[in-house]
């Protein structure tokens, strides 16, 4: 699942499942660093979740880092932007990709209209959650797809 040992994959699967259910208000995401043999769990500080991570790690090298926002909170904004795609297209901003940042730092939006999006999206959705705009053209299917 994560390109790691079976033990690491199992620990991360447990942490992710609990993060997306029991600890959804604090869980932001997971980053695997295979070249260092470790993983990083991003979360809003929570003694209860930290204890769960330590128990689930089972001796695997799993670091814990603070996040500004939970994945659940970021997903709400991601869904709002997605639901508003026609609104943005009418204003000359083609939204080509939307994703939550696994570090809990914000929502990433891909568009070819970067300069316009950098002004209009934060003005529309407010400053509570950072919106990171990246240059990204529309996906083009490969021949035979």
VOBA-385451 format. One line per 3 residues: number of its first residue (from 1); their letters; for each residue x, y, z negated of C-alpha. Coordinates in nm, 2 decimals. Layout:
N
NUM = a = X/Y/Z  ...
END
This chain:
145
1 = xxx = 0.00/0.00/0.00  0.27/0.25/-0.09  0.58/0.09/0.07
4 = xxx = 0.71/0.00/-0.27  0.75/-0.31/-0.49  0.44/-0.50/-0.57
7 = xxx = 0.46/-0.38/-0.94  0.48/-0.01/-0.83  0.20/-0.05/-0.58
10 = xxx = -0.02/-0.21/-0.85  0.06/0.06/-1.10  -0.01/0.34/-0.86
13 = xxx = -0.33/0.18/-0.74  -0.45/0.16/-1.10  -0.35/0.52/-1.17
16 = xxx = -0.52/0.65/-0.85  -0.84/0.46/-0.91  -0.86/0.59/-1.27
19 = xxx = -0.76/0.94/-1.15  -1.04/0.95/-0.90  -1.30/0.82/-1.15
22 = xxx = -1.24/0.85/-1.52  -0.98/1.13/-1.50  -1.12/1.31/-1.19
25 = xxx = -1.12/1.65/-1.37  -0.74/1.64/-1.42  -0.60/1.42/-1.15
28 = xxx = -0.45/1.60/-0.85  -0.26/1.33/-0.65  0.04/1.10/-0.62
31 = xxx = 0.37/1.13/-0.44  0.59/0.83/-0.37  0.97/0.89/-0.34
34 = xxx = 1.09/0.56/-0.21  1.45/0.66/-0.16  1.47/0.73/-0.54
37 = xxx = 1.25/0.43/-0.64  0.99/0.64/-0.82  0.65/0.81/-0.79
40 = xxx = 0.51/1.14/-0.92  0.16/1.18/-1.06  0.03/1.54/-1.04
43 = xxx = -0.23/1.63/-1.30  -0.37/1.91/-1.51  -0.21/1.84/-1.85
46 = xxx = -0.41/1.58/-2.04  -0.28/1.37/-2.33  -0.54/1.10/-2.26
49 = xxx = -0.45/1.07/-1.89  -0.08/1.08/-1.97  -0.12/0.79/-2.21
52 = xxx = -0.31/0.60/-1.95  -0.03/0.66/-1.69  0.23/0.55/-1.93
55 = xxx = 0.04/0.23/-2.00  -0.04/0.16/-1.63  0.32/0.23/-1.53
58 = xxx = 0.43/-0.09/-1.70  0.80/0.00/-1.69  0.79/0.15/-1.34
61 = xxx = 0.96/0.49/-1.28  0.66/0.73/-1.27  0.70/1.09/-1.34
64 = xxx = 0.42/1.33/-1.45  0.41/1.69/-1.32  0.16/1.97/-1.39
67 = xxx = -0.09/2.08/-1.13  -0.29/2.39/-1.11  -0.61/2.23/-0.98
70 = xxx = -0.76/1.88/-0.97  -0.82/1.69/-0.65  -1.20/1.70/-0.73
73 = xxx = -1.19/2.08/-0.76  -0.99/2.11/-0.43  -1.22/1.87/-0.25
76 = xxx = -1.52/2.10/-0.33  -1.34/2.39/-0.14  -1.22/2.15/0.14
79 = xxx = -1.59/2.04/0.19  -1.71/2.41/0.19  -1.45/2.50/0.46
82 = xxx = -1.54/2.19/0.66  -1.92/2.26/0.64  -1.84/2.62/0.76
85 = xxx = -1.65/2.51/1.07  -1.91/2.65/1.31  -1.91/2.98/1.12
88 = xxx = -1.53/3.00/1.17  -1.54/2.90/1.53  -1.79/3.18/1.60
91 = xxx = -1.54/3.42/1.44  -1.26/3.30/1.66  -1.09/3.06/1.41
94 = xxx = -1.08/2.70/1.51  -1.03/2.48/1.21  -0.83/2.18/1.33
97 = xxx = -0.74/2.02/0.99  -0.84/2.05/0.63  -0.67/1.86/0.34
100 = xxx = -0.62/1.89/-0.03  -0.26/1.93/-0.14  -0.16/1.62/-0.35
103 = xxx = 0.04/1.85/-0.58  -0.29/2.03/-0.68  -0.16/2.36/-0.55
106 = xxx = -0.44/2.43/-0.30  -0.62/2.34/0.02  -0.42/2.32/0.35
109 = xxx = -0.60/2.44/0.66  -0.45/2.38/1.01  -0.54/2.62/1.29
112 = xxx = -0.39/2.78/1.59  -0.53/3.12/1.47  -0.29/3.15/1.17
115 = xxx = -0.28/3.53/1.13  -0.65/3.57/1.15  -0.72/3.28/0.92
118 = xxx = -0.46/3.40/0.66  -0.68/3.71/0.61  -1.03/3.59/0.66
121 = xxx = -1.04/3.25/0.48  -0.91/3.38/0.14  -1.14/3.69/0.17
124 = xxx = -1.44/3.47/0.23  -1.37/3.20/-0.03  -1.20/3.41/-0.30
127 = xxx = -0.86/3.38/-0.47  -0.95/3.11/-0.73  -0.79/2.83/-0.52
130 = xxx = -0.50/2.91/-0.28  -0.57/2.83/0.09  -0.25/2.74/0.27
133 = xxx = -0.27/2.81/0.64  -0.05/2.61/0.88  -0.01/2.64/1.25
136 = xxx = -0.18/2.34/1.41  -0.33/2.30/1.75  -0.63/2.08/1.83
139 = xxx = -0.57/1.71/1.84  -0.54/1.57/2.19  -0.63/1.20/2.24
142 = xxx = -0.36/0.98/2.40  -0.44/0.83/2.74  -0.63/0.50/2.71
145 = x = -0.76/0.59/2.36
END
